[in-house]
Amino acid sequence: HIQVSAAATVTLEDDKAGGDEVIFKAEYAANGGEFLVFPEKYPLASGEDAADLIITTSAGNVYVTAVGYEI
């Protein structure tokens, strides 16, 4: 779940040994958000052992809740 209090760009990246790979990027208006569901093995299951969450905003707050499991 992603929710922003001010306009923001949110990027999710898979942290791969050969370089980060963007798997999701969205621009949200103030007080906007989204609930994301990724099926098993897509897109965060790269076979490598780390994931980054990068949030870019110039003002306001960003709230993120992430739930998952290691496979």
Secondary structure as GFF3:
##gff-version 3
##sequence-region A 1 71
A	DSSP	beta_strand	2	4	.	.	.	ID=ss1
A	DSSP	beta_strand	8	16	.	.	.	ID=ss2
A	DSSP	beta_strand	19	28	.	.	.	ID=ss3
A	DSSP	beta_strand	33	34	.	.	.	ID=ss4
A	DSSP	beta_strand	51	57	.	.	.	ID=ss5
A	DSSP	beta_strand	62	64	.	.	.	ID=ss6
###
